[in-house]
Amino acid sequence: MLFIPKLLKNPKVILILILLFAIAIRLYRLDYPNKFYFDEVYHAFTAKEYLKGSKEAWEYWATPPPGLAYEWTHPPLAKEIMTASMFITNSQDGWAWRLPGSLLGVLSVYLVYLLAITLLKDQRTALISAFIFSIDGLNFVQSRIGMNDIYFVTFSLLSILFFLQKKFFWSAIFLGFSLSSKWAAIYLFGIYLIMLLFVLGTKKDKLFKIPIHIIKTYGRLIIYFIFIPTIIYLVSYIPFFLLGHSFEQFIELQKQMWWYHTGLKATHGYSSLWWSWPLNLYPIWYFVDYGKDTIANIFSSGNPAVFLLGSLSILLTIYQTIRKRSKNLLIILLGFFAFWLPWSISPRIMFLYHFSPSVPFLALALGYQLNLGLSNQENSRKVISLLLFMFLSFVLIYPFLTGIPLPNNLVKLFFLTNLSKNPFN
């Protein structure tokens, strides 16, 4: 019995347990439902069409089968990876096109750990942050559905990690992967520019001293971060060209993508405004399956406890960043706000999952604040209670994130006591 507590004091063992937990909850019932749901009718369907070598799957002007649509409004890399998974596993069942996203979801938990080690230089903070992110809810669901968000998020975290380590070549490569999955990766350029000017070139841990030599020192980065992502982006479209499309059609496709995202005026019952996302006010109803006496739902939702405490931690981190003039805390805030605030001026319809890339930084801020509390023995019990509160919150919503059938009365009771949109109204 004495062996277990001693073993759990080993940070590597705790990290392995967190990752095993992340794997288990992401792979469980990954094959359910074994059909397209929500935006899989675009992304996963198109990935299947890629597997068939369909030329029409790349064309915005092509007419898809009823109830489905060719997904050309985003770059193709995420869909191509889903296609590769179906080819390698020799399966076109739901788990096959969802598997890469689930594995990237686990990797993103590990990346949060590595980012915390890199930025905050504290093992305990890193473990807390990784655990919190493993149960965040939003990225958890996005890693279990055939969409492109978890690809974009994970590749962005890899790019940021390599940038912080000053491995700029690799950072540019993963920026290219991220950009080839979703255009929102463009915000990484702004993050890196600010970091170069105000953070990486400064001495010690102080901010706001712009080094004169910055352009000379990092001049080669212009080549890295313009040409490498551009090449990777073009490479992701190789099948488009091999199927007989011209470069003029490629340019026109990019224009159509831009016009789609800047001019989309559609409405949706589960859309939400950007300011509501940290409050988790409008989870998105993805799927429902009515049984005789049970109902199975899948919602894309943040963990209410994580989002609430995380939002408060962001406010505290803003204060401490100003007071301490800490470049490391600034980077965490930069990652959080750079992926969130641009949506405030977006003209298109928006959903909670657009908040996904900000959540890793919310977890880092919350992990940092909770670790400060653990340094005070008087507050240690409160911190442990908060961690338990977040875990229990995840357990409570887990059936609604994974489609586990629940008795009808229990489901209706949950929505009667929940402030989110009620599908039974």
C-alpha positions in Angstrom: 0.0 0.0 0.0 2.9 2.3 0.6 4.1 1.7 -2.9 1.1 3.5 -4.6 1.5 6.9 -2.8 5.2 6.8 -3.4 4.7 6.0 -7.1 2.2 8.8 -7.5 4.7 11.3 -6.3 6.6 10.7 -9.5 5.7 13.5 -12.0 6.3 11.1 -15.0 3.9 8.6 -13.6 1.2 11.3 -13.0 1.8 12.5 -16.6 1.4 9.0 -18.0 -1.8 8.5 -16.0 -3.2 11.8 -17.3 -2.4 10.7 -20.9 -3.8 7.2 -20.4 -6.9 8.8 -19.1 -7.1 11.1 -22.1 -6.7 8.2 -24.5 -9.3 6.1 -22.7 -12.0 8.8 -22.7 -11.3 9.8 -26.3 -11.4 6.3 -27.8 -14.3 5.0 -25.8 -17.4 4.6 -28.1 -15.5 6.4 -30.9 -17.5 4.3 -33.4 -20.7 5.8 -32.2 -22.7 6.9 -34.1 -21.5 4.9 -37.1 -22.8 7.5 -39.5 -22.1 11.2 -40.3 -23.4 13.7 -37.7 -23.3 17.4 -37.5 -20.5 18.8 -39.8 -19.2 15.3 -40.6 -21.8 15.5 -43.5 -19.2 18.0 -44.9 -15.8 17.0 -43.6 -15.9 13.3 -43.2 -18.1 12.8 -46.3 -15.6 14.7 -48.4 -12.7 12.7 -46.9 -14.6 9.5 -48.1 -14.9 11.0 -51.5 -11.2 11.8 -51.5 -10.6 8.1 -50.9 -12.7 7.3 -54.0 -10.6 9.7 -56.0 -13.6 11.9 -56.6 -12.8 15.0 -58.7 -16.1 16.6 -57.7 -15.1 16.6 -54.0 -12.7 19.4 -54.7 -15.1 21.6 -56.7 -17.2 24.3 -55.2 -19.5 24.2 -58.3 -20.2 20.4 -58.0 -23.6 19.1 -56.9 -23.3 16.7 -54.0 -25.8 13.9 -53.0 -28.9 15.0 -51.1 -28.3 15.7 -47.4 -24.5 15.9 -47.9 -22.1 18.5 -49.2 -18.5 18.7 -50.5 -16.4 20.5 -48.0 -14.3 23.0 -50.0 -14.6 26.0 -47.7 -11.5 25.0 -45.7 -8.0 23.8 -46.8 -7.9 20.0 -47.3 -5.2 18.7 -44.9 -7.5 17.6 -42.1 -9.7 15.8 -44.6 -6.7 14.2 -46.3 -5.5 12.9 -42.9 -9.0 11.4 -42.3 -8.7 9.8 -45.8 -5.3 8.4 -45.0 -6.7 6.9 -41.8 -9.5 5.1 -43.6 -7.0 3.9 -46.2 -4.5 2.6 -43.6 -7.1 0.9 -41.4 -9.0 -0.4 -44.5 -12.2 0.8 -42.9 -14.8 3.5 -43.8 -16.6 3.2 -40.5 -17.0 6.2 -38.2 -14.1 5.3 -35.9 -11.7 5.3 -38.9 -12.2 8.8 -39.9 -12.4 10.0 -36.3 -9.2 8.2 -35.1 -6.6 10.8 -36.2 -8.5 13.6 -34.5 -8.7 11.6 -31.2 -5.0 10.9 -31.3 -4.2 14.5 -31.9 -6.5 15.4 -29.0 -4.3 13.3 -26.7 -1.2 14.9 -28.2 -2.7 18.3 -27.5 -3.0 17.4 -23.8 0.7 16.5 -23.8 1.5 19.8 -25.6 -0.2 21.8 -22.9 2.1 20.1 -20.5 5.2 20.9 -22.5 4.0 24.5 -23.0 3.6 24.9 -19.3 7.1 23.4 -18.7 8.6 25.8 -21.3 6.8 28.9 -20.2 6.3 28.5 -16.4 9.2 26.1 -15.6 7.2 24.3 -13.0 6.3 20.5 -13.1 3.3 20.8 -10.9 1.8 23.6 -12.9 2.3 21.6 -16.1 0.6 18.5 -14.7 -2.4 20.6 -13.4 -2.7 22.4 -16.7 -2.6 19.1 -18.7 -5.2 17.5 -16.4 -7.5 20.5 -16.8 -7.2 20.5 -20.5 -7.8 16.8 -20.7 -11.3 17.4 -19.2 -12.1 20.8 -20.9 -15.1 19.3 -22.8 -14.9 21.5 -25.9 -11.7 20.2 -27.5 -12.6 16.7 -26.1 -15.7 16.6 -28.3 -13.9 18.2 -31.3 -11.3 15.4 -31.1 -14.1 12.8 -31.4 -15.8 14.1 -34.5 -14.6 14.2 -38.1 -14.1 18.0 -38.3 -10.9 20.1 -38.8 -10.8 22.0 -35.5 -8.6 19.6 -33.4 -6.1 19.4 -36.3 -5.8 23.2 -36.4 -5.5 23.4 -32.6 -2.9 20.7 -32.2 -0.7 21.9 -35.1 -0.9 25.4 -33.8 0.2 24.3 -30.3 3.1 22.4 -31.9 4.1 25.5 -33.9 4.0 27.7 -30.8 6.0 25.2 -28.8 8.8 25.1 -31.4 8.7 28.8 -31.7 9.3 29.2 -28.0 12.2 26.8 -28.2 13.5 28.9 -31.1 13.3 26.0 -33.5 11.8 28.3 -36.1 12.1 25.9 -39.1 9.8 23.3 -37.3 7.6 26.0 -36.1 7.0 27.2 -39.7 6.3 23.6 -40.8 3.6 23.1 -38.3 2.2 26.6 -38.9 1.9 25.4 -42.5 0.1 22.2 -41.3 -2.3 24.3 -39.2 -2.9 26.8 -42.0 -3.6 23.9 -44.4 -6.3 22.7 -42.0 -8.0 25.9 -41.2 -7.4 29.5 -42.2 -7.8 30.7 -38.5 -4.1 29.7 -38.1 -3.3 33.1 -39.7 -3.5 34.5 -36.2 -0.3 32.7 -35.4 1.5 35.3 -37.6 0.3 38.1 -35.3 1.3 36.1 -32.2 4.8 35.6 -33.5 5.3 39.1 -34.6 4.4 40.4 -31.1 6.6 37.8 -29.5 9.6 38.7 -31.6 9.2 42.4 -31.0 8.3 42.5 -27.3 9.2 39.1 -25.8 11.9 36.8 -27.2 14.4 39.6 -27.8 14.2 41.0 -24.3 16.5 40.2 -21.4 15.5 38.3 -18.4 11.7 38.2 -17.8 10.9 41.8 -18.5 8.6 43.2 -21.2 8.2 46.1 -23.5 11.8 46.8 -24.5 12.0 46.5 -28.3 15.5 45.3 -29.3 17.0 47.3 -32.1 18.7 44.3 -33.6 15.5 42.3 -34.0 15.1 42.6 -37.7 18.8 41.6 -38.4 18.7 38.8 -35.8 15.4 37.3 -37.1 15.6 38.3 -40.7 15.7 34.7 -41.9 12.3 34.1 -40.2 10.7 36.1 -43.0 11.8 33.3 -45.4 10.8 30.6 -43.0 7.3 31.9 -42.1 6.3 33.0 -45.6 7.7 30.4 -47.9 7.5 27.2 -45.8 3.8 27.6 -44.9 3.0 28.6 -48.5 4.8 25.5 -49.9 3.0 23.2 -47.5 -0.3 24.8 -48.3 0.2 24.2 -52.0 1.4 20.7 -51.4 -1.9 19.9 -49.6 -3.6 20.7 -52.9 -1.6 18.2 -55.0 -4.6 15.9 -55.4 -6.6 18.9 -56.7 -4.0 19.4 -59.4 -3.5 15.7 -60.2 -7.2 15.3 -60.8 -6.9 17.8 -63.7 -7.7 21.2 -62.1 -5.8 24.2 -63.2 -3.9 26.8 -61.2 -6.6 29.4 -62.3 -9.2 27.1 -60.7 -7.1 26.9 -57.6 -7.0 30.7 -57.3 -10.8 30.9 -57.9 -11.3 28.3 -55.2 -9.4 30.4 -52.7 -11.5 33.4 -53.6 -14.7 31.4 -53.1 -13.4 30.3 -49.7 -12.8 33.9 -48.7 -16.2 35.1 -50.0 -17.9 32.2 -48.1 -16.3 33.0 -44.7 -16.7 36.8 -45.0 -20.1 36.8 -46.5 -21.9 33.9 -44.8 -25.3 35.3 -43.5 -26.8 31.9 -42.5 -28.6 31.5 -39.2 -28.5 28.5 -36.9 -30.3 27.7 -33.7 -27.1 26.9 -31.8 -24.9 29.8 -33.1 -23.5 32.1 -30.5 -21.7 35.4 -30.2 -18.0 35.6 -29.4 -18.4 37.2 -26.0 -20.5 34.3 -24.7 -17.9 31.6 -25.3 -15.8 31.8 -22.1 -19.1 31.6 -20.2 -20.1 28.4 -22.1 -23.7 29.8 -22.6 -24.5 28.1 -25.8 -23.3 24.5 -26.3 -24.1 23.0 -29.7 -26.4 20.1 -30.1 -24.6 17.7 -32.5 -26.6 14.5 -32.3 -29.6 12.8 -30.7 -30.7 9.1 -30.7 -34.1 8.3 -29.2 -34.5 4.9 -27.7 -37.6 3.3 -26.1 -36.9 4.7 -22.7 -33.6 6.4 -23.2 -32.1 9.4 -25.0 -28.5 9.7 -26.3 -27.1 13.2 -26.9 -23.9 14.6 -28.2 -23.2 18.3 -27.4 -20.1 20.3 -28.1 -19.7 22.0 -24.8 -17.0 23.2 -22.5 -16.7 21.9 -19.0 -18.7 24.5 -17.1 -16.4 24.4 -14.1 -13.3 24.7 -16.2 -14.7 27.6 -18.2 -15.9 29.5 -15.2 -12.7 29.1 -13.1 -10.6 29.5 -16.2 -12.2 32.8 -17.1 -11.5 34.1 -13.6 -7.9 32.9 -13.9 -7.5 34.9 -17.1 -8.5 38.1 -15.2 -6.0 37.3 -12.4 -3.3 36.5 -15.0 -3.9 39.9 -16.6 -3.3 41.6 -13.3 -0.2 39.6 -12.5 1.3 40.1 -16.0 1.0 43.9 -15.5 2.3 43.8 -12.0 5.2 41.4 -12.6 5.8 42.5 -16.2 6.2 38.8 -17.0 6.8 37.8 -20.6 5.8 34.2 -20.0 2.4 35.2 -18.6 2.0 37.6 -21.5 2.5 34.8 -24.0 -0.3 32.8 -22.3 -2.6 35.8 -22.5 -1.5 36.4 -26.1 -2.4 32.9 -27.1 -5.8 33.2 -25.4 -6.8 36.5 -26.8 -5.3 36.3 -30.3 -7.5 33.3 -31.2 -10.6 34.7 -29.5 -10.9 38.5 -30.0 -10.7 38.6 -33.8 -14.1 36.8 -33.8 -15.5 40.0 -32.3 -15.3 41.6 -35.8 -16.2 38.6 -37.8 -19.2 39.1 -40.1 -20.0 35.4 -40.4 -22.1 33.0 -38.2 -20.2 31.7 -35.2 -20.2 28.7 -32.9 -18.7 27.8 -29.6 -16.2 25.5 -31.2 -14.5 28.6 -32.7 -13.2 29.1 -29.1 -11.3 25.8 -29.2 -7.8 27.2 -29.8 -8.1 29.6 -26.8 -8.9 26.9 -24.3 -5.4 25.4 -24.0 -4.2 28.9 -22.9 -7.1 29.1 -20.5 -6.0 25.8 -19.0 -2.4 27.1 -18.7 -3.6 30.2 -16.9 -5.8 28.2 -14.6 -3.0 25.7 -13.9 -0.7 28.6 -13.0 -3.2 30.2 -10.6 -4.1 26.9 -8.9 -0.4 26.0 -8.4 0.0 29.4 -6.7 -2.7 28.3 -4.3 -0.9 25.0 -3.6 2.2 26.8 -2.5 0.1 28.0 0.5 -0.6 25.1 2.8 -3.7 26.9 4.0 -5.2 27.0 0.5 -4.1 23.5 -0.6 -7.4 21.9 0.4 -9.3 24.6 -1.5 -7.2 23.9 -4.7 -7.7 20.2 -4.4 -11.4 20.8 -4.0 -11.5 22.9 -7.1 -9.8 20.2 -9.1 -12.3 17.7 -7.8 -15.1 20.1 -8.7 -13.8 20.3 -12.3 -13.5 16.6 -12.6 -17.0 15.9 -11.2 -18.3 18.6 -13.6 -16.8 16.6 -16.5 -18.2 13.3 -15.2 -21.7 14.9 -15.0 -21.6 16.1 -18.7 -19.6 13.2 -20.1 -22.7 11.2 -21.2 -23.8 14.4 -23.1 -20.4 14.7 -24.8 -20.3 11.0 -26.0 -23.8 9.9 -26.7 -24.2 7.5 -23.7 -28.0 6.6 -23.5 -29.6 7.9 -20.3 -33.2 7.5 -19.0 -35.6 10.1 -20.5 -36.6 11.6 -17.1 -32.9 12.1 -16.2 -32.1 13.9 -19.4 -35.1 16.2 -19.1 -34.2 16.9 -15.5 -30.7 17.9 -16.6 -32.0 20.4 -19.2 -34.6 21.8 -16.8 -31.7 22.7 -14.4 -29.3 23.8 -17.1 -29.1 27.3 -18.6 -28.0 26.1 -22.0 -30.4 25.8 -24.9 -32.9 23.0 -24.3 -33.6 20.7 -27.3 -36.9 19.7 -25.7 -38.3 23.2 -26.0 
